[in-house]
Amino acid sequence: MVRPMTSHLPDLLSDLMPDHAPADKPDVVRFRPHHFLCAIGFEGKGYSGEFTENMTAIVLDRLRSDGGEATPMRVVGQTDDICAPCPKRRGRLCTNQQGISQLDRAHALALKFEPHEELTWGDALERIRENVMPGDLSKLCGSCRWLDYGMCEAALQRLHEGALD
């Protein structure tokens, strides 16, 4: 079940900011907190062709490929590898930074992320399974424009059934 946000979350996001992050290793996928759940629901749609190509390369071709569960990842607090070609990106921020920050805070708390935490995609899937139940996305992702399409909720259900591809 989704837990309510607490007052330490702004500090958590500040701690996740790249200015305080250790240097990235080339094979580590950098994800802001809400992108972990976006990755399970991704079905090849996005904000632009370039964005969709990039997300496909990361999610479908890497995380969901054979052996993808071993992919090393790092939790970051600003733009990440998914955001790189996003038309809404402005440097390290987003044109909807307030809404994105709310999503990241809620997801960081729900998934119990630590600043700069490193984990594998398989570890992230297990953490999602343990902490986000079917039906939770309406609260956790309420401001997300993709929620109404139902693909994320369907993917979360498949993850809980052990059938996520």
N, C-alpha and C positions, 0 to 999 in steps of 0.2 A: 504494500500500500504506500502511496505517496505521503511523505511527511511534510508538515508545514515548514515554510522557510523560517530561518532563525537569523538573529542579528549578526552572526559571524560571517555570513555569506559575502557581503561586500569585501571583507578582508580576504576571504578565500579567492575571489576573483582577482583582487589586486595581487595576491601572491602568485596567481597563474599567469600574470602578464609577462610577455616575452622579455621585458627589460630585466626581469629577475630570474629568467629561466636558464638552466644549464644549456650548453651548446647542443644542438641537435646532431644526432648521428644520421648519416645519409639514408639509412634504411628504415628509420623510425617515421611512422605516419603521425602527424600532429593533428589532433582533433580537439575542437572546443567541446565543452560538455554536451550540448544538445545534438551534436553531429553523431554521437554514438547511436542514438535512437533513430536519427534520420537514415543512417546507413542500413538499418534493418528493413526499413520501409521503402528504400529507393527502388524504383522500377524504370529507370531510364528517362525520367522527365526532370526538367530543371528550368532555371531562370533564363538561360540562353543556350545556344548550341555549344559554345566553348565551355560553359559551366557544366553542361550535361556530359560532354566528352571527358572532362576532368573527373567528375564524380564517378562516371562509368569505369574509368581507368583505376581509380582507387577502390571503389566498392565492389564492382562486379569482377574486374580483372585481377584484383589483388586479394581483398578480404574474403570474397566468396569463392575464390579459386581453390583448387586442391592445395592443402597445406596453409591456406589463408588464416586459419585460426592461430597460427604461430607468429603472425605478423606483429612486430613490436610497435607499440603506440605510446604517445605521450599526451597527457591532458594539458591544454594551453588555454589561456584566458582571453585571447583576442583572435584575429583572423588566423586561419589554419590552412592546411593543405586543400581542403574542400573549397574554402573561400577564395583561393588564389585568383581564378578568373571571373569571379562573381561580378556582374554589372553593378551591384549595390555596394561593393567594397570601396572604401575610401581610406587608403593606407592600411593601418591596423584595425580600423573600425568599419562600421556598416552605416548606410544611410538610415537604417532603423535601429541604431545602437541601443536605445532604451529597451525596445522589445526583445532584441537579441540578448541583452544582458539579463533580462528577466528569465528568458528561457534557459540560459546558461546557469544562472543561480539555482533554479528549480531542479535542473538535471544534475548539477554537481552534488546537491544535497541528496536527491533521490538515489543516485548511484554511488554515494559515499566516496567521491573523488577527493584525493589529497592534492595540494598544489604540485604541479609538474610530475604527477604520478606516471610511472611507466608500467604498462601491462600489455598483454597480448590481446589480439582481437578475441580469442577464445575466452580469456579471462573477462573481457568486457561483456561478451554474450552471457556468460554465467552470472555476472553481476546484474545485468538487466533482468535475467530470468528470476533472480532472487529478490529483486527490489521493485520491479515495475510489473504490476499485474494487468491482465486484460481489463480494459475499462478505465485505467488510470490516465491514459493519454488525454482525455478530455480536460482534466485538471492540469496535468503537467505541461501540455502543449497547447493550451487553450487559445493562445494568440497566433499560432502558426497557420498560415494560409493553406498548407497542404493537408491539415487534419481532416477537413471535410471530405476529401477524396476517399478516405477509408483504407488506403493502402498500408499505412503505418499500423493501424489497429489490427488489420488482417495479418500482417507480418509478426506483430507481437504475439498474437494468438498462435501462429505456427511455431514461433520460438518456444512457447510454453508446451506445445504438443510434441516438440522434438522434430518438427518437420520443416524448419527454416532451411532453404537451399542456399 
